[in-house]
Amino acid sequence: MIEVIKYPSVLESSNLELRNVARDLVSGLKVYHDNVGYLVGELALSEGTSPHRNINSSPEEVDYRIFLKAALLLASQKLGSPITVTTGFPFSTFQVFKESAYRLLENEHIIEFDTQTFGGGGRKKMAVEVDRVAIVPEVVGASMAVRQIVPNAPRNFFMISLGYGTMEAILSTEGGLVQRSSVSTFGLRYAVNLITKELQKDNYLDLKTEHQIDQNFSQGTIILNRKRIDLRDLRKQVIEQYYKDVISPSIRKAFTDRDFAKSEDLYLAGGGANYTELVTLFKEEFDGLLNIHVPENPEQLASIGYCYNSLAINGGAKDKAVGIDLGNSSTIITTFKQETEG
């Protein structure tokens, strides 16, 4: 059994004193970096004025380090210390960032956070030791999850991760991925930017942040000038344009007839797999060639795969294994459920 903690990947600096504004640590994340307080996740959305996020940020950037501190804090609250951590990046940044991420992670981390937000007594410090680290491509993490949690998973399958920042695709085989077949291109952000441009033609968007537009995109409605606007038709239109302009040409270029001869199954991961309009387009293109599968909670697959990888590299210690997906839309932390006595 696995357990997942999830929060929006947004933050905002704030040294305001906040008392009893959240129900628990996950919804009341306020962490310190270089003695500056940052509201993270739900707290940034509820108490911040303009919460933001960076797309595919580097381990050297402040945003990445704050999201990482928050994730390590939540993981160690559950498991204690030391812990084994696997995380990852899209193919587009994997080679560039993996060494710096490894050096940053394999350390003892002193994390300072505020407990007043959820009824505690004030600032606290926690030491978190990370004893083993692995960095793997996101879509590979998703394929690891399919092999672990899907009953009777095929030996070879296509894996496509429909993330916010990037869309990634591979042919996953028992011997590993077929490197030649790997794809990394624009993610769902492409469609969100398209819908933003369409809305701006007739509306003032009132300084809405990219994250807010993304939420409206997901919900299918937006309130502008005190009017509720249904976005579903427009969303379907921009998703179709995104698929036609970006996804389909990228897959056509990467996957050959020789690849299709190796598998009849394609699994979709990432937040984009929750849009039925997008899944339908895959089914239409590959009708008669591939069976399209969307596992439960597809946005969690990379983090779940990371957690199983941590278990593999630490000798099977479930009480230390952690998967952290510092995603562009949500940060997802996966651990194994700890057995309690009695």
N, C-alpha and C positions, 0 to 999 in steps of 0.2 A: 504493500500500500504506500502510495506517495501522498505528500501534502504540498499544496501550492499557496504561496503568498504573492499577491499581485498589487501593484500600485502604479498610477500614471507616471510616466517619465517626464515630469515637469518640476521646475524648482524656481525659487525666487529668494534673493537675499533679504533678510529682515532681522533687525535686532529689537523689534518690538516685543514687549513682554506679553505672552499669550497664556492665559490660565483657563483650564477646564473647557477647552474648545473642541476636544476630540474624545472619542470613546476609548481609544487604546493607542498603543505605540504605532501600529501600522497607519492609522488615520491621523496621527498626531506627530509625524516625523519632522523634527527640527534638529538638524545636525550642524556641527560647527566645523569650519575649515579655515585655517589661518585666523582663528578667533572671530570670524564672521559667521553669524547664524544664517542658515538656509532652511526655508520651508520646502518640504519635498512631498510630492505625490498629492494625496487628497487634501492635505493641509495647505499646500500652495494654491490649490484650486478654490478652497473655501475662504482662506484668509489673505491670500496674495492679491495684488492689484493687476499684475500682468505676468502671470507665470509663463515660462518659456522652456524650450528644450533645444538642444543641438542635435543635428542629424548626423549619425555615424561619427560621433566625436572621438578624438584621440585620447589614449590613457594619460597624456600629458595635460589635457584640458581640465579646468576646474569642474565643469559639469560632470564629466566621467567620474572623477574622483569622489564627488559628493554622492552620486548615485551608488557608487561602489561602497562607500562608507555606510550608507543607509541599508544596503543589501546585506553586508557583512554583519551589521548590528542585528538585523532581524533574524539572520541565520543562527548567530551565536546565542540569541535569546532562547532559541528552541533547542540547540544542540550543545551549547557550551563551547569549549575550546580545548584542543585544536580542531580545526576542520579541514577537509579536502575540498577544493573548489575547482570546478570546470566552468569556463565561460567561453565566449567566442565572438567572432566578427563576420560580416559578410565577406565573400571572396574578394570583393573590390578593395577592401582595406586589411584583410587578414595578414598578408605577408608583411605589410608596413607596420602594423600595430602589435603583432603577437609577442615580440621580444620585450617591448616596453611594458605590456600588460603583465607578462610573466614576472618581470622584475618588481613591478608595483605590488603584485598580489602575494608572492611568496615572502611573507614578512610577518612581524607582529604589528598589528594595527591598534593604535590607541584612538578610540572613537569617543568623541564628546557629544552628548546630546541633551536635550531639554526634556525633563519629565513633567514639567508644569502643564504642558499642553493637554495632558490626559490625567491630571489630578495628582501628579507627583510633587516632590519637594524642590525641584530645581535642576540645575546642571549636574550631570553625572558623567563619569568616564568609564569606558569598558575596554579591556584589552582582548583582542581577538588574534589568535595565532593561526595562520594558514600554513599547514605543514607540507601539502602537496598541491600542485597547480597543473592544469592542462588547459590549453587554448585550442579550440577546434572551429572550423567554419560552421556558421549557423545551420546551413542546410544539412550538413553532415550530422549535427546534433539532432535535427529533426528525424533523419533517417535512422539514427541509433534508437530513438524512441519508438519508431514504427516496429523495428525488429524486436523490441522488448515488450511492448504492450499490445500489439495487434495479434490476436490469435491466428496461428497458421500463416504468418506473413510470408509472402513469396521470397524466393532466394534472390531474385533480381527485380528491381522496380525503379521507376522514375520518381524522383522526389522534387517537388517544387515548393519553395517557401515564398509566400506572398506577404512580405513584410511592408512596413510603412516606408522605410527608406530605400529598400532594395527588393527586387524579385530575384530569387536564386533558383537554379535548377541543376540537378545532376542525375546520372544513371548510377544507382547504387547496386553493387553486386556483392556476393559473399566475400569476394577478395578485396573489397574496398570500392571507392568511387572510380569511375572512368574519367580521368582528368580532362581528356579531350572534349567531353560532353558538358563540362561545367559552364553555367551561364550566370552572369551577374549584371543586372540592369536596373532601370528605374523602378521604384516600388509604388505603392498605392498613393504616395504623396503626389505623383504625377496626375492622378485623377482628382485628388482634392484641390490641387492648384487649378485644374481646368474648371471645376465647379465654382471656385472662388472668382475666377475671371468672368464667368457667366453671370454670377450674382452681382458683380460690381458694375455691370452694364446698366442696371436699372435701380440699384440700391446703394445706400451708404452703409458700409459694414461696421461702422462705429468702433474702429480700432480693435476689432476682434483678432485674437491671436490665432496662429496656425493650429494650435491644439484645440481651440474652441470650434474652429471650422471643421476640424476632423471629427470632433464629437457630434456636431450637427449632421455631418455627412453620414456617420454611423446611425444616428437616430432617425434620419430621414425627414427631419423638420428643422426650421430655424425661425427665430423671432427677430424681425427687422422692422424698425419704426412702428413698434407695438402691433405688428401683424404677424400671424403664424403662417409661414410659407412651407408648403409641402415640397420636399426635395426629391421624392422618390423617382419621378420621371426623369428629372435632370440627372440624378445619380446614375440611373440605368444608362442614360445617353453617354455620360463621360466615362463610365466603366467600359462600355463597348468601344469607345474611342481609344482608351488606354490599352485594351486587349488587342485591338487591330493595329495600333501604331507601335506598341512596345513588346507585349508578351509574345504574340504569335510569330512575328519576324525573328525574335531572339531564339525561340524554340526551334523554328524551322532551320535556322542556321546551325544550331548546335547538335540536334539529334538526327542521325542518319537512319536509313532503312535498316542498316546493319544493327543499330541500337534497338530499333523497334522489334527486330527479330528475337531479341534477348528477353523481352518482358511484355506482358499484357496488362500491367498494372501501373497506375500513376497515383501517388498520394499527395494531397495538398495540405500544407501547413501554413502557419502565420495568420495574422488577423484578417487578411484579405479572403481567406477561405471561409469566413463567416458570411460573405456576401453571396447570396444564391445567384444573383445576376452574373457574377464572375465565374462561379462554378459551372453554371449552365453553358457559358461560352467554351469552357474546356470540354464539356461533354459533347457539344455540337461539333467542335473541330476534330475530336478523336473518336467520334462515333464509329463503332465497328473495328477499331484498332486497339484502344486502351480502355480498361475499366477505371473509372475515376472514383477515388475514395477520399472522403473527408473524415478523419478520425474525430472523436469527441474533443472539444476544446482545442482546435488546431493551433491557436496562438500560443499554447503552452508546450508544444512538442519539442522545441529547441531546448528549453530549460529542463524538461524531463530527460531528454537524451543526455544532456550535460551531467545530470545527477547520476544516471547509470554509469557514465564514464568515470565519474569520481569514485563510485563504488568499485569499478574495475581496477583503478590505479592505487587504491588504498588497501587492497587485500580483502575486500568484502566487509568493511566496517560500516554498516548502515547508519550508525549513530554519529558518523563524521562526514558523510557524503552530502555535498551541496552542488546544485546546478544553478547558476545565475545568468539569466538572459537580460542584459542591460539594453533592452529594446528601445527603438525610437518612439514607440507609442506607449508601451507599458514595460515596467521592470518586473520580471517574474523569477521568484526564488522557489526552487523545488528541493524538498528533503524527503527522506523516508519516514513514515509514521513510526514514532517511537513506542515500543510496547511497554505498557505500565503494569506493575505487579498488582495482583489481586483482582 
